[in-house]
Amino acid sequence: MGTSQRFVQILEFETDRIDEMRALAEEGDQRITGRADGPTRRLVLKDRDQPNRYLVVIEFDSHEEAMRNSDDPETGKFAERMAALCTRPPSFTDCDVQDTTEFR
């Protein structure tokens, strides 16, 4: 695996404006696609039991790359715009990837 370890940030948020949130995400995608320190993968999950609750799993090649991305002023502006669409403040969980298994 080398010296750097893959890193995942889990973003949890609630919104009743998911279409606006998706449009904002698409706009952000254009900014980060292909960036060396940008995320490598994103998984968006919708809670079946709480209809306005979402989880987003964002994977980076390393914690350092994630921190460079977080320090980008454009990322801060995006986070502010995203938070404005939420019904409560979003929360973040930082995780080091320990193992992944592909079943298909």
The first five atom37 places (N, CA, C, CB, O) and aatype in JSON, in Angstrom:
{
  "aatype": [12, 7, 16, 15, 5, 1, 13, 19, 5, 9, 10, 6, 13, 6, 16, 3, 1, 9, 3, 6, 12, 1, 0, 10, 0, 6, 6, 7, 3, 5, 1, 9, 16, 7, 1, 0, 3, 7, 14, 16, 1, 1, 10, 19, 10, 11, 3, 1, 3, 5, 14, 2, 1, 18, 10, 19, 19, 9, 6, 13, 3, 15, 8, 6, 6, 0, 12, 1, 2, 15, 3, 3, 14, 6, 16, 7, 11, 13, 0, 6, 1, 12, 0, 0, 10, 4, 16, 1, 14, 14, 15, 13, 16, 3, 4, 3, 19, 5, 3, 16, 16, 6, 13, 1],
  "atom_mask": [
    [1, 1, 1, 1, 1],
    [1, 1, 1, 0, 1],
    [1, 1, 1, 1, 1],
    [1, 1, 1, 1, 1],
    [1, 1, 1, 1, 1],
    [1, 1, 1, 1, 1],
    [1, 1, 1, 1, 1],
    [1, 1, 1, 1, 1],
    [1, 1, 1, 1, 1],
    [1, 1, 1, 1, 1],
    [1, 1, 1, 1, 1],
    [1, 1, 1, 1, 1],
    [1, 1, 1, 1, 1],
    [1, 1, 1, 1, 1],
    [1, 1, 1, 1, 1],
    [1, 1, 1, 1, 1],
    [1, 1, 1, 1, 1],
    [1, 1, 1, 1, 1],
    [1, 1, 1, 1, 1],
    [1, 1, 1, 1, 1],
    [1, 1, 1, 1, 1],
    [1, 1, 1, 1, 1],
    [1, 1, 1, 1, 1],
    [1, 1, 1, 1, 1],
    [1, 1, 1, 1, 1],
    [1, 1, 1, 1, 1],
    [1, 1, 1, 1, 1],
    [1, 1, 1, 0, 1],
    [1, 1, 1, 1, 1],
    [1, 1, 1, 1, 1],
    [1, 1, 1, 1, 1],
    [1, 1, 1, 1, 1],
    [1, 1, 1, 1, 1],
    [1, 1, 1, 0, 1],
    [1, 1, 1, 1, 1],
    [1, 1, 1, 1, 1],
    [1, 1, 1, 1, 1],
    [1, 1, 1, 0, 1],
    [1, 1, 1, 1, 1],
    [1, 1, 1, 1, 1],
    [1, 1, 1, 1, 1],
    [1, 1, 1, 1, 1],
    [1, 1, 1, 1, 1],
    [1, 1, 1, 1, 1],
    [1, 1, 1, 1, 1],
    [1, 1, 1, 1, 1],
    [1, 1, 1, 1, 1],
    [1, 1, 1, 1, 1],
    [1, 1, 1, 1, 1],
    [1, 1, 1, 1, 1],
    [1, 1, 1, 1, 1],
    [1, 1, 1, 1, 1],
    [1, 1, 1, 1, 1],
    [1, 1, 1, 1, 1],
    [1, 1, 1, 1, 1],
    [1, 1, 1, 1, 1],
    [1, 1, 1, 1, 1],
    [1, 1, 1, 1, 1],
    [1, 1, 1, 1, 1],
    [1, 1, 1, 1, 1],
    [1, 1, 1, 1, 1],
    [1, 1, 1, 1, 1],
    [1, 1, 1, 1, 1],
    [1, 1, 1, 1, 1],
    [1, 1, 1, 1, 1],
    [1, 1, 1, 1, 1],
    [1, 1, 1, 1, 1],
    [1, 1, 1, 1, 1],
    [1, 1, 1, 1, 1],
    [1, 1, 1, 1, 1],
    [1, 1, 1, 1, 1],
    [1, 1, 1, 1, 1],
    [1, 1, 1, 1, 1],
    [1, 1, 1, 1, 1],
    [1, 1, 1, 1, 1],
    [1, 1, 1, 0, 1],
    [1, 1, 1, 1, 1],
    [1, 1, 1, 1, 1],
    [1, 1, 1, 1, 1],
    [1, 1, 1, 1, 1],
    [1, 1, 1, 1, 1],
    [1, 1, 1, 1, 1],
    [1, 1, 1, 1, 1],
    [1, 1, 1, 1, 1],
    [1, 1, 1, 1, 1],
    [1, 1, 1, 1, 1],
    [1, 1, 1, 1, 1],
    [1, 1, 1, 1, 1],
    [1, 1, 1, 1, 1],
    [1, 1, 1, 1, 1],
    [1, 1, 1, 1, 1],
    [1, 1, 1, 1, 1],
    [1, 1, 1, 1, 1],
    [1, 1, 1, 1, 1],
    [1, 1, 1, 1, 1],
    [1, 1, 1, 1, 1],
    [1, 1, 1, 1, 1],
    [1, 1, 1, 1, 1],
    [1, 1, 1, 1, 1],
    [1, 1, 1, 1, 1],
    [1, 1, 1, 1, 1],
    [1, 1, 1, 1, 1],
    [1, 1, 1, 1, 1],
    [1, 1, 1, 1, 1]
  ],
  "atom_positions": [
    [[0.81, -1.2, 0.0], [0.0, 0.0, 0.0], [0.86, 1.27, 0.0], [-0.93, -0.01, 1.2], [0.32, 2.36, -0.18]],
    [[2.15, 1.17, 0.19], [3.01, 2.35, 0.17], [2.97, 3.1, 1.5], [0.0, 0.0, 0.0], [2.45, 2.59, 2.49]],
    [[3.51, 4.31, 1.49], [3.61, 5.08, 2.73], [2.32, 5.83, 3.05], [4.75, 6.06, 2.64], [2.02, 6.07, 4.22]],
    [[1.56, 6.21, 2.02], [0.32, 6.93, 2.31], [-0.85, 5.95, 2.37], [0.06, 8.03, 1.25], [-0.88, 4.95, 1.66]],
    [[-1.79, 6.28, 3.2], [-2.95, 5.42, 3.41], [-4.18, 6.15, 2.89], [-3.11, 5.04, 4.91], [-4.37, 7.34, 3.14]],
    [[-5.02, 5.41, 2.16], [-6.24, 6.04, 1.67], [-7.07, 6.55, 2.84], [-7.07, 5.04, 0.83], [-7.02, 6.03, 3.95]],
    [[-7.82, 7.59, 2.56], [-8.53, 8.33, 3.58], [-9.97, 8.57, 3.1], [-7.82, 9.68, 3.9], [-10.2, 8.83, 1.92]],
    [[-10.9, 8.46, 4.02], [-12.31, 8.68, 3.69], [-12.9, 9.7, 4.66], [-13.12, 7.35, 3.74], [-12.65, 9.66, 5.86]],
    [[-13.67, 10.6, 4.11], [-14.43, 11.53, 4.94], [-15.91, 11.19, 4.73], [-14.12, 13.04, 4.58], [-16.38, 11.06, 3.6]],
    [[-16.63, 11.05, 5.84], [-18.07, 10.79, 5.78], [-18.79, 12.06, 6.18], [-18.48, 9.58, 6.71], [-18.58, 12.59, 7.28]],
    [[-19.61, 12.54, 5.3], [-20.38, 13.76, 5.52], [-21.83, 13.34, 5.74], [-20.25, 14.76, 4.32], [-22.42, 12.66, 4.9]],
    [[-22.4, 13.76, 6.85], [-23.81, 13.48, 7.14], [-24.55, 14.81, 7.13], [-23.98, 12.74, 8.53], [-24.13, 15.78, 7.75]],
    [[-25.69, 14.83, 6.4], [-26.47, 16.06, 6.37], [-27.94, 15.75, 6.21], [-25.99, 16.99, 5.25], [-28.32, 14.66, 5.77]],
    [[-28.76, 16.72, 6.56], [-30.2, 16.64, 6.35], [-30.61, 17.83, 5.52], [-30.98, 16.59, 7.7], [-30.16, 18.96, 5.75]],
    [[-31.49, 17.59, 4.52], [-31.98, 18.67, 3.68], [-33.35, 18.3, 3.12], [-30.99, 18.96, 2.54], [-33.65, 17.13, 2.88]],
    [[-34.16, 19.32, 2.92], [-35.41, 19.12, 2.19], [-35.31, 19.79, 0.82], [-36.62, 19.7, 2.99], [-36.31, 20.03, 0.15]],
    [[-34.06, 20.08, 0.43], [-33.77, 20.73, -0.85], [-32.73, 19.91, -1.63], [-33.27, 22.19, -0.63], [-31.72, 20.44, -2.09]],
    [[-32.99, 18.6, -1.76], [-31.98, 17.7, -2.35], [-31.7, 18.03, -3.82], [-32.44, 16.26, -2.23], [-30.57, 17.84, -4.27]],
    [[-32.68, 18.5, -4.56], [-32.41, 18.84, -5.96], [-31.41, 19.98, -6.07], [-33.71, 19.21, -6.69], [-30.53, 19.96, -6.93]],
    [[-31.54, 20.98, -5.2], [-30.58, 22.08, -5.17], [-29.21, 21.58, -4.71], [-31.08, 23.21, -4.25], [-28.18, 22.04, -5.2]],
    [[-29.21, 20.63, -3.77], [-27.95, 20.06, -3.28], [-27.25, 19.3, -4.42], [-28.21, 19.1, -2.08], [-26.03, 19.41, -4.58]],
    [[-28.02, 18.55, -5.2], [-27.43, 17.82, -6.34], [-26.85, 18.78, -7.36], [-28.48, 16.91, -7.01], [-25.76, 18.54, -7.89]],
    [[-27.57, 19.86, -7.65], [-27.08, 20.85, -8.61], [-25.78, 21.48, -8.1], [-28.14, 21.95, -8.85], [-24.86, 21.7, -8.88]],
    [[-25.71, 21.77, -6.82], [-24.5, 22.32, -6.22], [-23.35, 21.33, -6.34], [-24.75, 22.69, -4.75], [-22.22, 21.71, -6.65]],
    [[-23.63, 20.04, -6.09], [-22.6, 19.0, -6.18], [-22.08, 18.89, -7.61], [-23.15, 17.64, -5.7], [-20.87, 18.74, -7.82]],
    [[-22.97, 18.96, -8.59], [-22.55, 18.87, -9.99], [-21.65, 20.05, -10.35], [-23.78, 18.83, -10.93], [-20.67, 19.89, -11.08]],
    [[-21.98, 21.22, -9.85], [-21.15, 22.4, -10.07], [-19.77, 22.2, -9.44], [-21.84, 23.67, -9.49], [-18.76, 22.53, -10.05]],
    [[-19.74, 21.65, -8.23], [-18.47, 21.37, -7.55], [-17.66, 20.31, -8.25], [0.0, 0.0, 0.0], [-16.43, 20.37, -8.27]],
    [[-18.35, 19.33, -8.85], [-17.65, 18.26, -9.57], [-16.8, 18.82, -10.69], [-18.66, 17.24, -10.13], [-15.68, 18.35, -10.92]],
    [[-17.3, 19.81, -11.38], [-16.56, 20.41, -12.49], [-15.26, 21.04, -11.99], [-17.41, 21.47, -13.21], [-14.24, 21.03, -12.69]],
    [[-15.29, 21.57, -10.78], [-14.11, 22.22, -10.22], [-13.05, 21.21, -9.78], [-14.51, 23.09, -9.03], [-11.86, 21.49, -9.9]],
    [[-13.47, 20.04, -9.28], [-12.5, 19.12, -8.69], [-12.1, 17.95, -9.58], [-13.04, 18.59, -7.42], [-11.11, 17.28, -9.31]],
    [[-12.86, 17.69, -10.64], [-12.55, 16.56, -11.51], [-11.15, 16.71, -12.09], [-13.59, 16.43, -12.64], [-10.81, 17.73, -12.69]],
    [[-10.34, 15.68, -11.89], [-9.0, 15.66, -12.44], [-7.94, 16.36, -11.61], [0.0, 0.0, 0.0], [-6.76, 16.32, -11.96]],
    [[-8.33, 17.01, -10.51], [-7.34, 17.65, -9.64], [-6.5, 16.6, -8.94], [-8.02, 18.56, -8.61], [-7.02, 15.57, -8.51]],
    [[-5.22, 16.85, -8.83], [-4.31, 15.88, -8.21], [-4.66, 15.64, -6.74], [-2.87, 16.37, -8.31], [-4.5, 14.52, -6.25]],
    [[-5.14, 16.67, -6.03], [-5.44, 16.5, -4.62], [-6.94, 16.38, -4.36], [-4.88, 17.66, -3.82], [-7.39, 16.49, -3.22]],
    [[-7.69, 16.15, -5.4], [-9.14, 16.01, -5.24], [-9.53, 14.6, -4.84], [0.0, 0.0, 0.0], [-8.69, 13.71, -4.79]],
    [[-10.8, 14.42, -4.56], [-11.27, 13.08, -4.18], [-11.19, 12.11, -5.36], [-12.7, 13.16, -3.67], [-11.23, 12.52, -6.52]],
    [[-11.06, 10.83, -5.03], [-11.01, 9.81, -6.07], [-12.36, 9.13, -6.28], [-9.96, 8.76, -5.71], [-12.61, 8.56, -7.34]],
    [[-13.23, 9.2, -5.28], [-14.52, 8.52, -5.37], [-15.49, 9.15, -4.39], [-14.38, 7.01, -5.1], [-15.1, 9.64, -3.33]],
    [[-16.78, 9.13, -4.78], [-17.83, 9.62, -3.88], [-19.0, 8.67, -3.96], [-18.27, 11.09, -4.24], [-19.38, 8.21, -5.04]],
    [[-19.57, 8.38, -2.81], [-20.75, 7.53, -2.71], [-21.79, 8.31, -1.92], [-20.43, 6.15, -2.03], [-21.53, 8.74, -0.8]],
    [[-22.98, 8.51, -2.51], [-24.05, 9.26, -1.85], [-25.12, 8.26, -1.42], [-24.65, 10.36, -2.8], [-25.59, 7.46, -2.22]],
    [[-25.49, 8.32, -0.14], [-26.46, 7.38, 0.43], [-27.64, 8.15, 1.0], [-25.81, 6.52, 1.52], [-27.48, 9.2, 1.62]],
    [[-28.84, 7.62, 0.78], [-30.07, 8.21, 1.33], [-30.62, 7.27, 2.39], [-31.13, 8.48, 0.21], [-30.82, 6.08, 2.13]],
    [[-30.86, 7.78, 3.57], [-31.38, 6.99, 4.68], [-32.83, 6.59, 4.38], [-31.3, 7.8, 6.02], [-33.67, 7.45, 4.1]],
    [[-33.13, 5.3, 4.43], [-34.49, 4.82, 4.16], [-35.46, 5.15, 5.28], [-34.47, 3.33, 3.93], [-36.66, 5.28, 5.05]],
    [[-34.95, 5.28, 6.5], [-35.82, 5.51, 7.66], [-36.01, 6.99, 7.99], [-35.25, 4.81, 8.86], [-36.98, 7.36, 8.64]],
    [[-35.09, 7.82, 7.53], [-35.19, 9.27, 7.75], [-35.05, 9.93, 6.37], [-34.07, 9.79, 8.76], [-33.93, 10.17, 5.91]],
    [[-36.16, 10.23, 5.73], [-36.17, 10.62, 4.32], [-35.29, 11.81, 3.93], [-37.53, 10.92, 3.93], [-34.85, 11.88, 2.78]],
    [[-35.02, 12.73, 4.82], [-34.21, 13.9, 4.46], [-32.76, 13.77, 4.93], [-34.82, 15.15, 5.05], [-32.02, 14.75, 4.9]],
    [[-32.35, 12.57, 5.37], [-30.99, 12.36, 5.88], [-30.14, 11.66, 4.81], [-31.01, 11.52, 7.19], [-30.56, 10.67, 4.21]],
    [[-28.96, 12.2, 4.6], [-28.04, 11.66, 3.6], [-26.66, 11.48, 4.21], [-27.97, 12.59, 2.37], [-26.27, 12.19, 5.14]],
    [[-25.93, 10.52, 3.67], [-24.53, 10.31, 4.01], [-23.75, 10.33, 2.7], [-24.31, 8.96, 4.8], [-24.17, 9.73, 1.71]],
    [[-22.62, 11.0, 2.71], [-21.75, 11.03, 1.54], [-20.38, 10.52, 1.98], [-21.65, 12.49, 0.92], [-19.78, 11.06, 2.92]],
    [[-19.9, 9.5, 1.3], [-18.58, 8.92, 1.58], [-17.65, 9.41, 0.48], [-18.64, 7.33, 1.63], [-17.86, 9.12, -0.7]],
    [[-16.63, 10.16, 0.86], [-15.7, 10.76, -0.1], [-14.32, 10.17, 0.15], [-15.68, 12.32, 0.01], [-13.78, 10.29, 1.25]],
    [[-13.75, 9.54, -0.88], [-12.46, 8.88, -0.73], [-11.34, 9.69, -1.38], [-12.51, 7.48, -1.34], [-11.5, 10.24, -2.47]],
    [[-10.21, 9.74, -0.68], [-9.0, 10.41, -1.17], [-7.86, 9.4, -1.15], [-8.66, 11.67, -0.31], [-7.92, 8.39, -0.45]],
    [[-6.82, 9.68, -1.93], [-5.64, 8.81, -1.92], [-4.9, 8.86, -0.6], [-4.7, 9.19, -3.05], [-4.23, 7.9, -0.22]],
    [[-5.01, 10.0, 0.12], [-4.32, 10.12, 1.4], [-4.97, 11.22, 2.24], [-2.81, 10.42, 1.19], [-5.71, 12.06, 1.72]],
    [[-4.69, 11.2, 3.53], [-5.16, 12.25, 4.43], [-4.59, 13.6, 4.01], [-4.77, 11.93, 5.89], [-5.28, 14.62, 4.06]],
    [[-3.34, 13.61, 3.59], [-2.69, 14.85, 3.19], [-3.41, 15.49, 2.0], [-1.21, 14.59, 2.83], [-3.62, 16.7, 1.97]],
    [[-3.8, 14.68, 1.03], [-4.52, 15.21, -0.13], [-5.89, 15.76, 0.3], [-4.7, 14.13, -1.21], [-6.33, 16.8, -0.2]],
    [[-6.55, 15.06, 1.21], [-7.84, 15.54, 1.7], [-7.68, 16.88, 2.4], [-8.47, 14.5, 2.66], [-8.52, 17.77, 2.24]],
    [[-6.62, 17.04, 3.17], [-6.41, 18.3, 3.89], [-6.08, 19.44, 2.92], [-5.28, 18.14, 4.92], [-6.52, 20.57, 3.13]],
    [[-5.32, 19.14, 1.87], [-5.05, 20.16, 0.85], [-6.37, 20.58, 0.19], [-4.04, 19.64, -0.22], [-6.6, 21.76, -0.06]],
    [[-7.21, 19.62, -0.1], [-8.52, 19.91, -0.69], [-9.35, 20.75, 0.27], [-9.27, 18.6, -1.05], [-9.99, 21.72, -0.15]],
    [[-9.35, 20.4, 1.56], [-10.13, 21.14, 2.56], [-9.62, 22.57, 2.71], [-10.07, 20.43, 3.9], [-10.41, 23.48, 2.97]],
    [[-8.32, 22.78, 2.55], [-7.73, 24.11, 2.7], [-7.98, 25.02, 1.51], [-6.25, 23.98, 2.92], [-7.77, 26.23, 1.59]],
    [[-8.43, 24.45, 0.4], [-8.71, 25.25, -0.8], [-9.87, 26.2, -0.51], [-9.04, 24.32, -2.03], [-10.91, 25.75, -0.04]],
    [[-9.71, 27.5, -0.78], [-10.78, 28.46, -0.51], [-12.09, 28.1, -1.23], [-10.34, 29.85, -0.94], [-13.17, 28.37, -0.71]],
    [[-11.99, 27.51, -2.41], [-13.2, 27.11, -3.14], [-13.97, 26.03, -2.39], [-12.83, 26.62, -4.56], [-15.2, 25.99, -2.43]],
    [[-13.24, 25.13, -1.72], [-13.89, 24.09, -0.91], [-14.66, 24.72, 0.23], [-12.86, 23.08, -0.37], [-15.77, 24.29, 0.55]],
    [[-14.09, 25.75, 0.85], [-14.78, 26.47, 1.92], [-16.05, 27.13, 1.44], [0.0, 0.0, 0.0], [-17.08, 27.09, 2.11]],
    [[-15.99, 27.76, 0.26], [-17.18, 28.4, -0.31], [-18.26, 27.37, -0.61], [-16.82, 29.18, -1.59], [-19.44, 27.6, -0.36]],
    [[-17.83, 26.22, -1.15], [-18.77, 25.14, -1.44], [-19.44, 24.67, -0.15], [-18.05, 23.96, -2.14], [-20.66, 24.48, -0.12]],
    [[-18.66, 24.48, 0.91], [-19.2, 24.0, 2.18], [-20.23, 24.98, 2.76], [-18.06, 23.79, 3.2], [-21.24, 24.57, 3.31]],
    [[-19.96, 26.28, 2.62], [-20.91, 27.29, 3.1], [-22.23, 27.22, 2.33], [-20.31, 28.7, 2.97], [-23.31, 27.28, 2.91]],
    [[-22.12, 27.09, 1.0], [-23.33, 27.0, 0.18], [-24.11, 25.72, 0.49], [-22.96, 27.05, -1.32], [-25.34, 25.73, 0.52]],
    [[-23.38, 24.63, 0.71], [-24.03, 23.37, 1.05], [-24.75, 23.46, 2.39], [-23.0, 22.23, 1.08], [-25.89, 23.03, 2.51]],
    [[-24.07, 24.03, 3.39], [-24.66, 24.15, 4.73], [-25.94, 24.98, 4.69], [-23.65, 24.78, 5.7], [-26.87, 24.74, 5.46]],
    [[-25.99, 25.97, 3.78], [-27.18, 26.82, 3.68], [-28.4, 26.04, 3.17], [-26.9, 28.0, 2.74], [-29.54, 26.47, 3.38]],
    [[-28.17, 24.9, 2.52], [-29.27, 24.07, 2.02], [-29.7, 23.01, 3.03], [-28.85, 23.4, 0.72], [-30.67, 22.29, 2.8]],
    [[-28.99, 22.92, 4.15], [-29.26, 21.89, 5.16], [-30.28, 22.38, 6.19], [-27.97, 21.47, 5.86], [-30.37, 23.58, 6.48]],
    [[-31.02, 21.43, 6.74], [-31.97, 21.75, 7.8], [-31.32, 21.72, 9.18], [-33.15, 20.79, 7.76], [-31.92, 22.19, 10.15]],
    [[-30.12, 21.19, 9.27], [-29.3, 21.25, 10.48], [-27.85, 21.21, 10.03], [-29.64, 20.08, 11.49], [-27.58, 20.74, 8.92]],
    [[-26.91, 21.67, 10.84], [-25.51, 21.7, 10.4], [-25.01, 20.3, 10.02], [-24.63, 22.3, 11.5], [-25.29, 19.32, 10.72]],
    [[-24.26, 20.2, 8.92], [-23.69, 18.9, 8.54], [-22.61, 18.48, 9.53], [-23.12, 18.96, 7.12], [-22.02, 19.31, 10.21]],
    [[-22.36, 17.18, 9.59], [-21.28, 16.67, 10.44], [-20.3, 15.88, 9.57], [-21.83, 15.79, 11.6], [-20.67, 15.34, 8.53]],
    [[-19.06, 15.83, 10.02], [-17.99, 15.17, 9.27], [-17.3, 14.15, 10.16], [-16.98, 16.19, 8.74], [-17.07, 14.4, 11.34]],
    [[-16.97, 13.0, 9.59], [-16.2, 11.96, 10.27], [-15.02, 11.61, 9.39], [-17.08, 10.7, 10.58], [-15.21, 11.27, 8.22]],
    [[-13.8, 11.69, 9.92], [-12.58, 11.39, 9.18], [-12.14, 9.96, 9.5], [-11.46, 12.4, 9.52], [-12.09, 9.57, 10.67]],
    [[-11.83, 9.19, 8.45], [-11.49, 7.77, 8.63], [-10.28, 7.38, 7.79], [-12.69, 6.88, 8.26], [-10.17, 7.78, 6.64]],
    [[-9.38, 6.6, 8.37], [-8.31, 5.96, 7.6], [-8.85, 4.63, 7.11], [-7.0, 5.77, 8.47], [-9.41, 3.85, 7.89]],
    [[-8.68, 4.35, 5.83], [-9.16, 3.1, 5.26], [-8.25, 1.96, 5.74], [-9.19, 3.16, 3.7], [-7.04, 2.0, 5.54]],
    [[-8.85, 0.98, 6.36], [-8.1, -0.17, 6.85], [-8.07, -1.33, 5.86], [-8.69, -0.64, 8.17], [-7.07, -2.04, 5.74]],
    [[-9.18, -1.51, 5.14], [-9.27, -2.63, 4.21], [-10.43, -2.39, 3.27], [-9.46, -3.97, 4.97], [-11.42, -1.76, 3.65]],
    [[-10.32, -2.87, 2.05], [-11.44, -2.86, 1.12], [-11.51, -4.24, 0.47], [-11.31, -1.72, 0.05], [-10.48, -4.87, 0.23]],
    [[-12.7, -4.67, 0.18], [-12.92, -5.95, -0.47], [-13.92, -5.76, -1.59], [-13.4, -7.02, 0.53], [-15.0, -5.22, -1.37]],
    [[-13.57, -6.19, -2.79], [-14.49, -6.14, -3.92], [-15.12, -7.53, -4.06], [-13.74, -5.71, -5.26], [-14.41, -8.54, -4.14]],
    [[-16.44, -7.58, -4.08], [-17.13, -8.87, -4.18], [-17.58, -9.18, -5.59], [-18.31, -8.89, -3.25], [-17.97, -10.31, -5.88]],
    [[-17.55, -8.21, -6.48], [-17.9, -8.47, -7.88], [-16.91, -7.81, -8.79], [-19.29, -7.99, -8.2], [-17.04, -7.92, -10.01]]
  ]
}
